[in-house]
Structure formats: structure tokens, C-alpha cells
């Protein structure tokens, strides 16, 4: 009977430790993502309103510019 209670308590403690460990990891991840977002906004002088003003055209322009740079580098390496 004692073995049953000891194993039940052990299983319960393991479950609680895993549950709270996961909860702490999720909370830390959310805090880290929030901190990264705040740092990026500070770094690029973005306000909360300006962050939402980006549209797909702006990002497409950046992607095209970066692809042009990569193509130029590839061509210069081949020559």
C-alpha cells in the first residue's frame, strides 16, 4: 500500500513539475518576443502606429532590392 502512495505522489510531482516548467517556458518566450519587438521598434524609430503602416508593396520592394544585390554579387563572382 505504501508503494502505491509513493508512486502516486511521485507521478503527481513529476506531472506538476513538467506542467509548471512548460508554463514558465511559454511565459519566458512571450516576454522575449515582446522585448525583441520593442527593441526593433526602438532601433528603427518606429511607433506603434507606424508598425501597422507597412504594406506588401514596401516589403516587395525590399525583397526585389535584396535579390538585385544577390544577383550582382553572383555575376561579379562568375566574371
N, C-alpha and C positions, 0 to 999 in steps of 0.2 A: 504494500500500500504506500509506503514511504517513497519507493522508487517511482510510482505513478505521479505523486505530487511533485517530486523533484523534477521529473522530466516535463511535467505540465508547466511548472514555473519557469524552467529553462527555455522551453519553446516560447512561452509568453514573453520573456525578457528578450529573446532573440528577435521576435516579431516587432516588439516595441522599439528596439534599437535600430532595426532596419527602417521602420516607418519614420522615426524621427530623423534618421540620417538622410533619408530621401527628402524629407520636408526641408531640412537645412540646406541641402544642395540646391533645391529648386529656388529657395529664397535667395541664396547667395548668387545664383545665376541671374535672377531677375535684377538684383542690385547691381551686378556687374554690367549687365546690358544697359541699365539706366545710366550708370556712370559713364560708360563709353559714349552713349548718345549725348550726354551733357558735355563731355569733353570735345566731341566733334562739333557740336553747336558753338562752343566757346572758341575752338580752334579756327573755324571758318566764319566766325562772327555771324552766325545765323540766329535769328529769333525764333520763337516757337511758331509764329505765323509764317515766316519765310520758309520754314522747313516744308510746309504743305504746298508751297507755290511751285515746286518743281513739277514739271510735266515730262511726258515721254519724249517730246521733241528735244528738250535740253539734254537728256541722257543719251538720246540717239546721236546728237552732235558730238558729245564727248566720246562715245564709242567709235564713231567714224574717225575722229581726230586721232585716237589712240591706234586704230587699225592702220591709218596712213603712216604713222610713225613706225609701227612694226614693219610695214611693207618697205619703207625707205631703208630701215636697218637691214632687212633681209637682202634687198637689192645691193646695198653697199658691201655686204659680206661676200656676195657672189662675184662681184667685179674685182 
